[in-house]
Amino acid sequence: MEKTPVRYHVLHETTYDYGSPVSLSQQQLHLSPRILAWQQIEEQHIAVTPSPTWRRDGQDAFGNPVTWIAFHAPHDSLRISSAMSIAVTPHLPEKLESSLPWEKVRDRLAYDASDSRPADLDATRFLFESAHVRIKHELADYAADCFPPGRPVLLGAEALMAKIFKEFKFDPEATTVSTPVMEVLEKKRGVCQDFAHLMIACLRALGLSARYVSGYLLTRPPPGKPRLIGADASHAWVSVYAPDFDNDWVDFDPTNNLLPDTEHITVAFGRDFGDISPLRGIILGGGGAEPEVAVTVTPLDEEELLPALSGAIAAAERPER
């Protein structure tokens, strides 16, 4: 039976008011979504105000779409608007129990160039420590009860996801973007980025490959309430390497204790948040202001798009001058 995709408009707006002029700036944007077997991009536009002096679109080391921009003239504000229309086809994996035993996956990832297939070698990029993901025995100990001998790797990942969901509390005030994963383990509090980093760290500590996935999650308003502009948010979850199963990688969302499907929109994946943050760069000058970020995810099967959202998307689609 043919699966019917779910279509969305997504608007992601980032605004900086610097307080004092910025004389030079260079930025890297991960705001364009990946094309995947289950995800097709119908339209996508990134509008930048003021117009950058220089702009280039390409791919990063992980194959994610990326945009680089530079400003060589003074400016005291920056507005970046990413608008997209996207279709996501149902793709929940079946029979997680048919995945390989986790020890066999671990052993395949132990590097031996003479005995490794290309997919295994590629997966080793997500096997080691990275800037936001440490590998410590405490993390392996925390995950150990989820991976008894012989358990299929995806059932172990599912159990670890459920354990994090049960034992950790979502608390936006508990952490920052630079909070170490060991502190998250100790506090048992954090946000989606922290829970993704923690789950990845536990898996890598066991010798398994896991990558960080960024994207968007549809937030449904309460019954009878309108969808609010800017009320959604960027989201983060985890992808686990399972060779010889489906597409070799399976996603898990420890913040919500579920396997992502049509309500998760994938933008990029990397070793951790630092590889694929939506906007990062360097500036000369400015007052160190924090950005204002607003994300709106609107299903296209709803009867009527919010007028404000339609106008914002139309503005983002207008060519730069």
C-alpha positions as CSV (number, residue, x, y, z in Angstrom):
1,M,0.0,0.0,0.0
2,E,1.3,3.4,-1.0
3,K,2.0,5.7,2.0
4,T,0.6,9.2,1.9
5,P,3.1,11.9,2.9
6,V,2.3,14.7,5.4
7,R,3.1,18.2,4.0
8,Y,4.2,21.1,6.1
9,H,5.2,24.8,5.9
10,V,8.1,25.6,8.2
11,L,9.2,29.1,9.1
12,H,12.4,29.6,11.2
13,E,13.3,33.3,11.9
14,T,16.4,34.5,13.8
15,T,16.9,38.1,14.7
16,Y,19.9,39.8,16.2
17,D,19.8,43.4,17.5
18,Y,23.4,44.0,18.2
19,G,23.1,47.2,20.2
20,S,26.2,48.7,18.5
21,P,27.4,48.3,14.9
22,V,29.1,45.1,13.7
23,S,31.8,46.0,11.2
24,L,32.6,42.5,9.9
25,S,30.7,39.2,10.2
26,Q,30.9,35.6,8.8
27,Q,28.1,33.1,9.5
28,Q,27.4,29.4,8.7
29,L,23.8,28.4,8.4
30,H,22.3,24.9,8.8
31,L,18.8,25.8,7.9
32,S,18.2,23.8,4.7
33,P,16.7,20.3,5.2
34,R,18.3,17.1,3.9
35,I,16.6,15.2,1.2
36,L,16.0,11.7,2.6
37,A,14.2,8.6,1.4
38,W,11.2,9.6,3.4
39,Q,11.5,13.4,3.1
40,Q,11.2,15.5,0.0
41,I,11.7,19.3,-0.1
42,E,9.1,21.0,-2.4
43,E,10.4,24.6,-1.8
44,Q,13.0,26.2,0.4
45,H,14.3,29.8,0.7
46,I,16.6,31.6,3.0
47,A,16.3,35.4,3.1
48,V,19.0,37.5,4.8
49,T,18.6,41.2,5.8
50,P,20.8,43.1,5.3
51,S,22.0,41.5,2.1
52,P,25.3,39.8,2.6
53,T,28.4,40.9,0.8
54,W,29.1,37.3,-0.1
55,R,27.1,34.1,0.0
56,R,27.7,30.5,-1.0
57,D,25.6,27.3,-0.8
58,G,27.1,23.8,-0.5
59,Q,27.4,20.8,1.7
60,D,29.4,20.2,4.9
61,A,31.5,17.1,5.7
62,F,28.4,15.1,6.6
63,G,26.5,15.9,3.4
64,N,24.2,18.4,5.0
65,P,23.1,21.4,3.0
66,V,24.9,24.5,4.4
67,T,25.0,28.2,3.5
68,W,27.9,30.5,4.2
69,I,27.5,34.3,4.3
70,A,29.8,37.2,5.0
71,F,29.2,40.9,5.7
72,H,31.9,43.5,4.9
73,A,29.9,46.6,5.8
74,P,28.8,47.9,9.2
75,H,25.3,46.7,10.4
76,D,23.5,46.9,13.7
77,S,21.0,44.0,13.2
78,L,20.7,40.8,11.3
79,R,17.5,38.9,10.3
80,I,17.6,35.4,8.8
81,S,14.4,33.8,7.7
82,S,14.2,30.2,6.4
83,A,10.9,29.1,4.9
84,M,10.2,25.7,3.4
85,S,7.5,23.4,2.1
86,I,8.3,19.8,2.8
87,A,6.6,16.4,2.6
88,V,7.3,13.6,5.1
89,T,6.3,10.0,4.3
90,P,5.5,7.5,7.2
91,H,8.6,5.5,7.8
92,L,8.4,3.9,11.2
93,P,10.7,0.9,11.3
94,E,9.3,-2.6,11.9
95,K,10.5,-5.5,14.0
96,L,13.3,-3.8,16.0
97,E,13.9,-7.3,17.4
98,S,15.3,-8.4,14.1
99,S,18.3,-6.1,14.3
100,L,21.7,-7.6,15.1
101,P,22.8,-8.3,18.7
102,W,24.5,-5.2,20.0
103,E,27.8,-6.9,20.7
104,K,28.0,-8.0,17.1
105,V,27.4,-4.3,16.0
106,R,30.1,-3.2,18.4
107,D,32.6,-5.8,17.1
108,R,31.9,-4.7,13.5
109,L,32.7,-1.2,14.4
110,A,36.0,-2.1,15.9
111,Y,38.2,-0.7,13.2
112,D,39.8,-3.3,10.8
113,A,40.2,-2.0,7.3
114,S,40.5,-5.5,5.9
115,D,37.2,-6.7,7.3
116,S,34.9,-3.6,7.2
117,R,32.3,-2.7,4.6
118,P,32.0,1.0,3.5
119,A,28.9,1.6,5.6
120,D,30.7,0.4,8.8
121,L,33.7,2.6,8.1
122,D,31.4,5.6,7.5
123,A,29.6,4.9,10.8
124,T,32.9,5.1,12.8
125,R,32.7,8.9,12.4
126,F,30.0,8.7,15.0
127,L,31.7,6.3,17.3
128,F,34.2,8.5,19.1
129,E,34.2,11.5,21.5
130,S,33.3,14.9,20.0
131,A,33.1,18.4,21.5
132,H,29.8,17.9,23.3
133,V,29.9,14.1,23.8
134,R,32.3,12.5,26.2
135,I,33.0,8.8,26.6
136,K,33.2,7.8,30.2
137,H,32.7,4.5,32.0
138,E,29.9,6.1,34.1
139,L,27.9,6.5,30.9
140,A,28.4,2.8,29.9
141,D,27.4,1.8,33.4
142,Y,24.2,3.9,33.2
143,A,23.2,2.2,29.9
144,A,24.3,-1.3,30.9
145,D,21.0,-2.6,32.1
146,C,19.5,-1.7,28.7
147,F,22.0,-3.9,26.8
148,P,22.1,-7.3,28.4
149,P,24.0,-10.0,26.5
150,G,22.5,-10.8,23.1
151,R,19.9,-8.1,23.1
152,P,19.2,-6.7,19.5
153,V,20.9,-3.3,19.2
154,L,17.6,-1.4,18.4
155,L,15.8,-2.9,21.4
156,G,18.6,-1.8,23.6
157,A,18.5,1.7,22.1
158,E,14.7,1.7,22.6
159,A,15.2,0.7,26.3
160,L,17.8,3.4,26.8
161,M,15.5,6.0,25.3
162,A,12.7,5.0,27.7
163,K,15.0,5.1,30.6
164,I,16.2,8.6,29.9
165,F,12.6,9.7,29.4
166,K,11.5,8.2,32.7
167,E,14.4,9.4,34.8
168,F,15.1,12.9,33.5
169,K,13.0,16.0,33.8
170,F,12.6,18.5,31.0
171,D,13.8,21.8,32.4
172,P,14.8,24.7,30.1
173,E,16.4,26.6,33.1
174,A,18.7,23.7,34.1
175,T,21.3,23.8,31.4
176,T,22.8,25.9,28.6
177,V,24.2,25.0,25.2
178,S,27.6,24.3,26.8
179,T,26.5,22.2,29.8
180,P,28.7,19.1,29.9
181,V,27.0,15.7,29.4
182,M,28.3,14.4,32.8
183,E,26.6,17.3,34.5
184,V,23.4,16.5,32.7
185,L,23.7,12.9,34.0
186,E,24.2,14.1,37.5
187,K,21.4,16.7,37.5
188,K,18.9,14.5,35.7
189,R,17.5,17.7,34.0
190,G,17.8,19.4,30.7
191,V,16.3,19.9,27.3
192,C,16.1,17.9,24.0
193,Q,19.7,18.8,23.1
194,D,21.0,17.5,26.5
195,F,19.0,14.3,26.3
196,A,20.2,13.6,22.7
197,H,23.8,14.2,23.8
198,L,23.4,12.0,26.8
199,M,21.9,9.1,24.8
200,I,24.6,9.4,22.2
201,A,27.3,9.4,24.8
202,C,25.9,6.3,26.4
203,L,25.8,4.5,23.1
204,R,29.3,5.5,22.1
205,A,30.6,4.5,25.6
206,L,29.3,1.0,24.7
207,G,31.2,1.0,21.4
208,L,28.1,1.8,19.2
209,S,27.8,4.6,16.6
210,A,25.2,7.3,17.2
211,R,24.7,10.6,15.6
212,Y,22.9,13.9,16.6
213,V,19.9,14.9,14.5
214,S,18.5,18.4,14.3
215,G,15.2,19.4,12.9
216,Y,11.7,20.5,13.8
217,L,8.8,18.9,15.7
218,L,5.2,19.7,15.1
219,T,3.6,21.2,18.3
220,R,-0.1,20.8,18.4
221,P,-2.1,23.6,20.1
222,P,-4.7,22.7,22.8
223,P,-8.2,21.7,21.4
224,G,-10.0,24.8,20.2
225,K,-7.0,27.1,20.4
226,P,-5.3,28.6,17.3
227,R,-1.8,27.7,16.1
228,L,0.5,30.5,17.3
229,I,3.2,32.0,15.2
230,G,6.6,31.2,16.6
231,A,5.4,28.8,19.2
232,D,7.2,25.7,17.8
233,A,10.9,25.1,18.3
234,S,14.0,23.5,16.9
235,H,14.3,19.9,18.1
236,A,17.0,17.3,18.5
237,W,17.0,13.5,18.6
238,V,19.3,10.5,18.0
239,S,20.1,8.2,15.1
240,V,21.6,4.7,15.9
241,Y,23.6,2.6,13.6
242,A,22.1,-0.8,12.9
243,P,23.8,-2.5,10.0
244,D,21.8,-4.8,7.8
245,F,18.5,-3.2,9.1
246,D,16.4,-1.1,6.9
247,N,18.5,2.0,6.0
248,D,21.2,1.1,8.5
249,W,20.2,4.0,10.8
250,V,17.1,4.3,13.0
251,D,16.0,7.4,14.8
252,F,15.0,7.7,18.5
253,D,13.6,10.7,20.4
254,P,14.5,10.5,24.1
255,T,12.7,13.7,25.0
256,N,9.4,12.2,23.9
257,N,10.1,8.5,24.2
258,L,9.1,7.7,20.6
259,L,10.5,6.7,17.2
260,P,10.3,9.8,15.0
261,D,7.9,9.5,12.1
262,T,5.8,12.1,10.2
263,E,5.8,14.8,12.9
264,H,9.7,15.1,12.9
265,I,11.3,17.1,10.1
266,T,15.0,16.4,9.7
267,V,17.4,19.3,8.9
268,A,20.9,17.9,9.5
269,F,22.9,15.3,11.4
270,G,26.4,15.4,12.8
271,R,28.5,14.2,15.7
272,D,26.8,16.6,18.1
273,F,25.1,20.0,18.2
274,G,28.4,21.9,17.4
275,D,28.5,20.3,14.0
276,I,25.1,21.4,12.9
277,S,23.9,24.4,15.0
278,P,21.4,26.4,13.0
279,L,23.5,29.6,13.0
280,R,27.1,30.0,14.1
281,G,29.8,32.4,13.2
282,I,32.1,35.3,14.2
283,I,31.5,39.0,14.4
284,L,33.7,42.0,14.9
285,G,32.0,44.6,17.1
286,G,28.4,44.5,18.4
287,G,27.1,44.4,21.9
288,G,26.9,40.6,22.5
289,A,23.1,40.4,22.3
290,E,21.3,37.1,22.3
291,P,19.2,36.2,19.2
292,E,15.4,36.1,19.2
293,V,14.3,32.8,17.5
294,A,10.8,31.9,16.3
295,V,9.8,28.7,14.7
296,T,6.4,27.8,13.2
297,V,5.4,24.4,11.8
298,T,2.1,24.3,10.0
299,P,0.5,21.2,8.5
300,L,-0.8,21.9,5.0
301,D,-3.8,19.7,5.5
302,E,-5.2,22.3,7.9
303,E,-8.1,24.2,6.4
304,E,-6.4,27.6,6.5
305,L,-2.9,28.8,6.9
306,L,-2.5,31.6,9.4
307,P,-2.4,34.9,7.5
308,A,0.6,36.0,9.4
309,L,2.5,32.8,8.5
310,S,1.5,33.1,4.9
311,G,2.8,36.6,4.7
312,A,6.1,35.7,6.4
313,I,6.7,32.9,4.0
314,A,5.9,35.1,1.1
315,A,8.4,37.7,2.4
316,A,11.1,35.0,2.8
317,E,10.5,33.9,-0.8
318,R,11.1,37.4,-2.2
319,P,14.5,37.7,-3.9
320,E,17.1,39.7,-2.1
321,R,17.9,43.2,-3.3
